[in-house]
Amino acid sequence: MDNPAVHPGLLRPHPRSLLVFVVALAVYAGTLRNGLVYDDLQLVVENPWLRSWTELGNAFLHPLFPSEDGVPPTEARGPAGAYFRPLAHVLLFAQRSVFGLQAWGFHLVLMLLHAGVSVLVLRLFRTCLKTQDADSAGAAEWAALAGALLFAVHPVHTESVAWVSGCMDVAATLLVLLAVRQRVAGPSTWSRGVGAGLLWGAALLFKEVAVVFPVVLWATDRATGVVVSPPGLRGWARRYAPLGLGALGYAVLRLNAVGLSLPVHAEGGGAGLYPLHMLALVGKLGAKLFWPHPLVVTIPSRVPPLAWEVVLGGVLLLGLAVVSWRSWRASRATFAGAVWLLTPLLPVLLMQLRGVEAYAERFLYLPSVGFCLLVAVTVKWLLERWPGQARALGLAAGGVVVVFAALTLARVPAWRDDISLWEDTLSKTPDQPSIHAYLGASYLKARRVEDAIPHLRVAVESLPQLYQPQSDLAVAYALLGRMDLAIPQLERVHAMRPKEPVVLHNLGLALRKAERLEEAVERFRAALKLSPRRADSHLELGRTLLRLGRAGEAVAPLEEALRLRPDSAPAREGLRQARLAAGATR
């Protein structure tokens, strides 16, 4: 039987857990006023897989991002085509079933998940820092609390906790921590091992970063002094073998859905500046852990790495390597913190090395467990070295937590809606034309067309190869009634993406507004040929045929629109008019 080396007192509820839970909720309470932004539109509002249990099954058969136009071919997916996260859709489906599209409900669930993660972080730290020395026990408890509170309020988590789509990072981290606790907080029985393996499989189905679980479990086992029976390799194999059940189940589902694809460009490799980009990424992300200001959403773009970022990244990696080497035997908790910090970043660094711009603050959610553990180890060392300065050290640690909480409170409103998010981002990265594209699209969605056009023009001029800003600019012209500009712009977009049904649909709408009805019918039919399940195209085709006086032809597309969208009032009314005009009776 293994010796988990966990004090029974650590398994009982503790008032400090409640403190961490409440603080984690309080600092993100402002998210209840926020809406659905950015990828939330595709994953929550327009997600066809969330309409029924039957449709939800598609989440286990396809990559992460769904589309009304079906799953794009493998060669057109890009790195995101390798993301397989079906349990994210299950979680969103459950929330949408309860809250509908009321954003506060989604944010409430995400706040609770983050608070749960913060409590598990506290328990992990208490386990790793435990000591048999009565004089050091108090220092360990206070250090664990300081580290957990830092995790609960750290501003770098805002992207994961204030953004509904960030639930994937939070849920995966929660399950990884539960799996670790399942393994270290009790005897190493086969059933506990299988339970941890199933939790690991579930974490992988939320996000691929959970693949690091066996490594962080091993580091935690070392920190807690686990002793296996029989000693040696056989004992460790027996301890870890049950975990394979979760990994095997995930592998089968993933291979069926996305094959062997990875989120990297096939032509990537250590060419050009990619290694320097990787070091710069370490510098950018590492700096945010120490001083998380300013925080900003950045969109993939190829920019030369800054010298200070490369130098800082190299220093941080070297420092982490030195800490890991020196603490291998001297301080197992320190070694565990280094492993928890570095290991989850390795897949991100690989993406960057292969040419995929991988900066995102949400990537730090799981690694920050290691960072905060290293902070807790440092606090414990300081309290043990200068016990007479405990009050001053406590005030200093509390001050850091308060400052970081204030930064988080200030950051949360930036995620209120798309316009506030991209206005904030543009103010911090004014030289990024892709941000102009996103801000222009946000203005366009809010029907602030005149505000949208200048930003869309900047994006079109700077990024002529991207079709979405070109398409959005055409839509903006159409909303202003400038069909003389909209139609030629849409024709240019169609030439860029001849198999894009959305472009053909929008072109049909513009042609109809210009009273070129026959041409509009051709475009709607072309869109439906590419995407037969586009309810909007069926609807607009039927409406256009009605305006041409061809009511009999209009009935079929309107019936199909209503079949695809049973709650569509325009489709129901259009079908009624078509049947009346065609002489049909109900």
VOKERO-770808 format. One line per 10 residues: their letters; for each residue y, x, z of C-alpha. Coordinates in steps of 0.1 Angstrom, whole numbers, always signed. Each point is the difference from the previous one (the first is absolute). Layout:
BEGIN
A = Y X Z ~ ...
This chain:
BEGIN
MDNPAVHPGL = +0 +0 +0 ~ +34 +13 -9 ~ +26 +6 +27 ~ +32 -18 -11 ~ +20 +17 +28 ~ +23 -29 +4 ~ +13 -10 +34 ~ -10 -37 +7 ~ +36 -7 +10 ~ +12 +6 -35
LRPHPRSLLV = -20 -30 -12 ~ +18 -25 +22 ~ +32 -16 -10 ~ +31 +19 +12 ~ +36 -11 +6 ~ +11 +28 -23 ~ -19 -16 -29 ~ +21 -31 +5 ~ +32 +20 +0 ~ -9 +17 -32
FVVALAVYAG = -10 -33 -16 ~ +32 -17 +10 ~ +22 +29 -11 ~ -18 +1 -34 ~ +7 -37 -5 ~ +36 +2 +12 ~ +11 +28 -23 ~ -13 -19 -31 ~ +10 -35 +11 ~ +28 +1 -26
TLRNGLVYDD = -26 -2 -28 ~ -4 -37 +8 ~ +33 -5 -18 ~ -12 +19 -30 ~ -14 -13 -32 ~ -26 +10 -26 ~ +11 +31 -20 ~ -12 +24 -27 ~ -38 -2 -5 ~ -1 -31 +23
LQLVVENPWL = +9 -20 -31 ~ -31 +11 -18 ~ -24 +1 +29 ~ +11 -31 +19 ~ +22 -23 -20 ~ -15 +2 -35 ~ -35 +12 +10 ~ -25 -22 -19 ~ -28 +11 +23 ~ +16 -17 +30
RSWTELGNAF = -2 -35 -14 ~ -36 -8 +10 ~ -31 +15 +15 ~ -15 +2 -35 ~ +29 +20 -13 ~ +0 +23 +31 ~ -34 +14 -11 ~ +19 +18 -29 ~ +15 +23 +27 ~ -35 +16 +4
LHPLFPSEDG = -5 +4 -37 ~ +33 +15 -12 ~ +26 +26 +10 ~ +28 -9 +25 ~ +27 -16 -22 ~ -9 -34 -15 ~ +18 -15 -30 ~ +2 -34 -17 ~ -7 +19 -32 ~ -34 +13 +12
VPPTEARGPA = -10 +35 +10 ~ +15 +26 -23 ~ -24 +24 -18 ~ -9 +32 +18 ~ +22 +23 -21 ~ +31 -22 +7 ~ -4 -2 +38 ~ +15 +34 +11 ~ -7 +14 +34 ~ +2 -34 +17
GAYFRPLAHV = -31 -11 -20 ~ -20 +20 +25 ~ +12 -19 +30 ~ -28 -23 +13 ~ +12 -19 +31 ~ -17 -35 +0 ~ +4 -6 +37 ~ +38 +2 -4 ~ -3 -31 -22 ~ -23 -17 +26
LLFAQRSVFG = +27 +6 +27 ~ +28 -13 -23 ~ -22 -30 -9 ~ -5 -9 +36 ~ +37 +4 +8 ~ +10 -20 -30 ~ -24 -28 +10 ~ +17 -2 +33 ~ +37 +7 -8 ~ +3 -8 -36
LQAWGFHLVL = +27 +22 -14 ~ +20 +1 +32 ~ +7 +37 +3 ~ +4 +0 +38 ~ -37 -8 +5 ~ -10 +30 -20 ~ +24 +22 +19 ~ -12 -14 +33 ~ -36 +9 -8 ~ +10 +35 -11
MLLHAGVSVL = +20 +6 +32 ~ -30 -10 +21 ~ -22 +24 -20 ~ +24 +28 +6 ~ +2 -8 +37 ~ -38 +1 +1 ~ -1 +34 -17 ~ +25 +13 +25 ~ -22 -10 +29 ~ -30 +16 -16
VLRLFRTCLK = +21 +31 -5 ~ +8 +0 +37 ~ -37 -2 +9 ~ -9 +27 -25 ~ +26 +23 +16 ~ -12 -7 +35 ~ -35 +8 -11 ~ +9 +32 -17 ~ +23 +12 +29 ~ -22 -10 +29
TQDADSAGAA = -7 +27 +25 ~ -21 +4 +31 ~ +29 +18 +18 ~ +16 -25 +23 ~ +33 +19 -2 ~ +1 -3 -38 ~ -12 -36 -2 ~ +35 -14 +5 ~ +15 +22 -26 ~ -27 -10 -25
EWAALAGALL = +7 -37 +6 ~ +37 +3 -4 ~ -4 +23 -31 ~ -23 -26 -16 ~ +25 -27 +7 ~ +29 +20 -15 ~ -21 +7 -32 ~ -10 -36 -4 ~ +35 -13 +5 ~ +12 +25 -26
FAVHPVHTES = -26 -14 -24 ~ +10 -36 +8 ~ +37 +5 -8 ~ -1 +28 -26 ~ +24 -9 -29 ~ -23 +15 -26 ~ -23 -30 +5 ~ +26 -24 -11 ~ -13 -1 -36 ~ -35 -9 +12
VAWVSGCMDV = +10 -25 +27 ~ +31 -17 -15 ~ -15 -4 -35 ~ -28 -25 -3 ~ -19 +21 -26 ~ +0 +28 +26 ~ -27 -20 +19 ~ -26 +22 -18 ~ +10 +31 +18 ~ +3 -18 +34
AATLLVLLAV = -33 -18 -3 ~ -19 +31 -12 ~ +14 +20 +29 ~ -9 -27 +25 ~ -36 +0 -12 ~ -2 +38 +0 ~ +12 +1 +36 ~ -24 -28 +10 ~ -29 +18 -17 ~ +9 +32 +19
RQRVAGPSTW = +2 -19 +32 ~ -33 -17 -7 ~ -16 +35 -3 ~ +17 +19 +29 ~ +4 -27 +27 ~ -37 -6 +7 ~ -35 +14 -4 ~ -10 +11 -35 ~ -25 -27 -7 ~ -11 -10 -36
SRGVGAGLLW = +17 -34 +3 ~ +33 +16 +10 ~ -3 +24 -29 ~ -7 -29 -24 ~ +30 -19 +14 ~ +23 +30 -6 ~ -14 +4 -35 ~ +7 -36 -8 ~ +36 +4 +13 ~ +3 +30 -22
GAALLFKEVA = -12 -19 -30 ~ +26 -28 +7 ~ +27 +26 +4 ~ -8 +15 -34 ~ +2 -35 -15 ~ +36 -2 +13 ~ +10 +35 -12 ~ -17 +31 -13 ~ +17 +23 +26 ~ -27 -12 +25
VVFPVVLWAT = -24 +24 -17 ~ +12 +26 +25 ~ -17 -19 +29 ~ -30 +24 +5 ~ +23 +30 +2 ~ +24 -15 +25 ~ -30 -13 +20 ~ -14 +35 +1 ~ +33 +14 +12 ~ +2 -27 +27
DRATGVVVSP = -36 +7 +10 ~ +10 +36 +6 ~ +31 -10 +20 ~ -20 -23 +22 ~ -29 +24 +6 ~ -28 -21 -15 ~ -34 +16 +5 ~ -27 -11 -24 ~ -37 -2 +7 ~ -20 +17 -13
PGLRGWARRY = +25 +29 -1 ~ +9 +15 -34 ~ +1 -13 -35 ~ -27 -26 +5 ~ +19 -16 +28 ~ +33 -1 -20 ~ -19 -14 -30 ~ -14 -28 +22 ~ +34 -8 +13 ~ +17 -2 -34
APLGLGALGY = -29 -14 -21 ~ +7 -37 +8 ~ +35 +3 -14 ~ -14 +4 -35 ~ -8 -38 -1 ~ +37 -8 -2 ~ +7 +27 -25 ~ -29 -11 -22 ~ +11 -36 -1 ~ +35 +10 -9
AVLRLNAVGL = -13 +24 -27 ~ -21 -28 -16 ~ +29 -24 -2 ~ +24 +26 -12 ~ -22 +13 -28 ~ -5 -35 -12 ~ +37 -7 -1 ~ +17 +33 -11 ~ -28 +24 -7 ~ +7 +36 +7
SLPVHAEGGG = +38 -2 -7 ~ +24 +19 +23 ~ +37 -6 +5 ~ +10 +30 -20 ~ +10 +7 -36 ~ -29 +13 -20 ~ +22 +27 -16 ~ +11 +12 +34 ~ -9 +33 +15 ~ +17 +30 +15
AGLYPLHMLA = +24 +4 -29 ~ +37 +4 -1 ~ +18 -6 +33 ~ -28 -22 +15 ~ -9 +24 +29 ~ +37 +3 +9 ~ +3 -38 -1 ~ -28 -2 +25 ~ +17 +24 +24 ~ +32 -20 -5
LVGKLGAKLF = -18 -32 +9 ~ -13 +16 +32 ~ +36 +10 +8 ~ +14 -35 -7 ~ -26 -18 +19 ~ -2 +25 +28 ~ +37 -1 +5 ~ -1 -38 +4 ~ -24 +3 +29 ~ +24 +22 +19
WPHPLVVTIP = +33 -17 -10 ~ -6 -33 -19 ~ +35 -4 -15 ~ +9 -9 -26 ~ -30 -21 -10 ~ -2 -12 -36 ~ -24 -16 -24 ~ -5 +23 -30 ~ -16 -9 -33 ~ -22 +25 -19
SRVPPLAWEV = +21 +23 -21 ~ -3 +36 -11 ~ +27 +20 +18 ~ +0 +37 +7 ~ -9 +9 +36 ~ +28 +11 +22 ~ -2 +35 +14 ~ +4 -11 +36 ~ -27 -25 -4 ~ -24 +26 -14
VLGGVLLLGL = +8 +25 +28 ~ -3 -26 +27 ~ -33 -13 -14 ~ -14 +35 +0 ~ +12 +6 +35 ~ -15 -32 +13 ~ -34 +6 -17 ~ -1 +35 +13 ~ +10 -11 +35 ~ -27 -28 +0
AVVSWRSWRA = -26 +25 -11 ~ +10 +24 +28 ~ +0 -28 +26 ~ -35 -11 -12 ~ -14 +35 +2 ~ +14 +9 +34 ~ -9 -34 +15 ~ -36 +0 -13 ~ -13 +8 +34 ~ +31 +4 +22
SRATFAGAVW = +12 -36 -3 ~ -23 -25 -17 ~ +26 -28 +3 ~ +24 +21 -20 ~ -26 +7 -26 ~ -8 -38 -2 ~ +37 -7 -5 ~ +2 +25 -28 ~ -30 -15 -17 ~ +13 -36 +4
LLTPLLPVLL = +33 +12 -15 ~ -12 +21 -30 ~ -32 -17 -11 ~ +14 -34 -11 ~ +27 +19 -19 ~ -25 +19 -22 ~ -6 -28 -25 ~ +38 -5 -3 ~ +5 +37 -6 ~ -28 +0 -26
MQLRGVEAYA = +18 -28 -19 ~ +32 +20 +1 ~ -18 +32 -12 ~ -15 -20 -29 ~ +35 -11 -11 ~ +3 -35 +16 ~ +33 -3 +20 ~ -14 -9 +34 ~ +29 -2 +24 ~ -1 -32 +21
ERFLYLPSVG = +7 -4 +36 ~ -30 -23 +4 ~ -23 +29 -6 ~ +11 +13 +34 ~ -13 -29 +20 ~ -35 +14 +7 ~ +10 +37 +1 ~ +27 -8 +25 ~ -28 -7 +25 ~ -6 +37 -1
FCLLVAVTVK = +37 +9 +2 ~ +5 -22 +31 ~ -32 +15 +16 ~ +15 +34 -5 ~ +32 -12 +16 ~ -20 -14 +29 ~ -19 +33 +4 ~ +34 +18 +2 ~ +14 -25 +26 ~ -31 +6 +21
WLLERWPGQA = +3 +37 -2 ~ +37 -1 +10 ~ -7 -23 +29 ~ -28 +24 +12 ~ +22 +31 -5 ~ +31 -14 +17 ~ -11 -28 +24 ~ +32 +2 +18 ~ +19 -11 -32 ~ -21 -31 -5
RALGLAAGGV = +30 -23 +3 ~ +21 +20 -25 ~ -30 +1 -24 ~ -6 -37 +4 ~ +37 -7 -8 ~ -1 +22 -30 ~ -32 -16 -14 ~ +14 -35 +8 ~ +32 +10 -18 ~ -19 +10 -32
VVVFAALTLA = -19 -33 +1 ~ +33 -20 +4 ~ +17 +19 -29 ~ -30 -5 -23 ~ -2 -37 +10 ~ +37 -4 -9 ~ -6 +16 -34 ~ -29 -24 -6 ~ +22 -30 +10 ~ +26 +12 -24
RVPAWRDDIS = -25 +5 -28 ~ -18 -34 +2 ~ +28 -21 -16 ~ -2 +22 -32 ~ -33 -18 -7 ~ +15 -35 +3 ~ -1 -6 -38 ~ -2 +18 -33 ~ +37 +3 -5 ~ +6 +15 +35
LWEDTLSKTP = -30 +24 -5 ~ +11 +13 -34 ~ +37 +1 +9 ~ -9 +22 +30 ~ -23 +22 -21 ~ +26 +4 -28 ~ +27 +11 +26 ~ -24 +28 +11 ~ -14 +10 -34 ~ +29 -8 -25
DQPSIHAYLG = -15 +23 -27 ~ -32 -20 -3 ~ +1 -22 -31 ~ -32 -18 +10 ~ +19 -13 +31 ~ +26 -15 -23 ~ -29 -18 -18 ~ -13 -14 +32 ~ +34 -11 +13 ~ +9 -15 -34
ASYLKARRVE = -33 -20 +1 ~ +8 -12 +36 ~ +34 -12 -11 ~ -16 -17 -30 ~ -25 -17 +22 ~ +28 -13 +22 ~ +18 -12 -32 ~ +29 +25 +7 ~ -2 +8 -37 ~ +34 +16 -4
DAIPHLRVAV = -8 +24 +29 ~ -34 +7 -16 ~ +11 +11 -35 ~ +19 +32 +9 ~ -30 +13 +20 ~ -25 -10 -27 ~ +21 +17 -27 ~ -1 +33 +21 ~ -38 -3 +3 ~ -4 -8 -37
ESLPQLYQPQ = +21 +29 -11 ~ -16 +25 +24 ~ -36 -12 -3 ~ -3 -13 -36 ~ -38 +4 +1 ~ -4 -26 +28 ~ -4 -35 -13 ~ +7 -20 +32 ~ +38 +8 +3 ~ +2 -7 -38
SDLAVAYALL = -16 -34 +6 ~ +21 -8 +30 ~ +32 +8 -19 ~ -11 -24 -28 ~ -6 -27 +26 ~ +34 +6 +15 ~ +16 -4 -34 ~ -19 -32 -5 ~ +11 -14 +33 ~ +36 +6 -10
GRMDLAIPQL = -6 -19 -32 ~ +3 +31 -22 ~ -29 -6 -23 ~ +16 +22 -25 ~ -7 +29 +24 ~ -31 -13 +17 ~ -22 -6 -31 ~ +5 +35 -15 ~ -5 +15 +34 ~ -33 -19 +4
ERVHAMRPKE = -11 +10 -35 ~ +5 +37 +10 ~ -20 -6 +32 ~ -28 -17 -21 ~ -1 +30 -23 ~ -5 +22 +31 ~ -27 -23 +15 ~ -15 -21 -27 ~ -28 -12 +22 ~ +21 -10 +30
PVVLHNLGLA = -2 -38 +3 ~ +30 -3 +23 ~ +23 +15 -27 ~ -13 -24 -26 ~ +5 -29 +24 ~ +36 +10 +7 ~ +6 +5 -37 ~ -13 -36 -5 ~ +25 -13 +26 ~ +29 +19 -16
LRKAERLEEA = -9 -12 -35 ~ -2 -36 +13 ~ +35 +3 +16 ~ +12 +12 -34 ~ -16 -31 -16 ~ -25 +21 -19 ~ -28 -23 +11 ~ -27 +9 -25 ~ +4 +36 +8 ~ -2 -8 +37
VERFRAALKL = -33 -18 -5 ~ -14 +30 -18 ~ +10 +23 +29 ~ -15 -23 +27 ~ -32 -2 -19 ~ -1 +37 -4 ~ +5 +4 +38 ~ -29 -24 +6 ~ -22 +19 -24 ~ +5 +30 +22
SPRRADSHLE = -2 -18 +33 ~ -16 -35 -3 ~ +5 -8 +37 ~ +38 +3 +0 ~ +9 -34 +13 ~ +37 +5 -7 ~ -6 +8 -37 ~ -22 -32 -4 ~ +28 -20 +16 ~ +28 +15 -22
LGRTLLRLGR = -21 -4 -31 ~ -5 -37 +8 ~ +37 -5 +7 ~ +10 +17 -33 ~ -25 -21 -20 ~ +15 -31 +16 ~ +35 +11 -11 ~ -14 +4 -35 ~ -13 -35 +1 ~ -36 +11 -1
AGEAVAPLEE = -11 -19 +32 ~ -36 -2 -10 ~ -3 +38 -2 ~ +19 +3 +33 ~ -25 -19 +21 ~ -27 +27 +0 ~ +21 +29 +12 ~ +17 -22 +27 ~ -34 -11 +12 ~ -11 +36 +3
ALRLRPDSAP = +32 +9 +18 ~ -7 -28 +25 ~ -37 +11 +4 ~ +11 +35 +8 ~ +28 -11 +23 ~ -9 -34 +14 ~ +31 -1 +21 ~ +24 +6 -29 ~ +25 -29 -2 ~ +14 +12 -33
AREGLRQARL = -34 +1 -16 ~ -8 -35 +13 ~ +32 -15 -12 ~ -3 +18 -34 ~ -35 -13 -4 ~ +12 -36 +8 ~ +27 +2 -26 ~ -23 +15 -26 ~ -26 -27 +5 ~ +26 -27 -2
AAGATR = +15 +15 -31 ~ -35 +3 -16 ~ -7 -36 +8 ~ -26 +7 +27 ~ -4 -21 +32 ~ -12 +11 +34
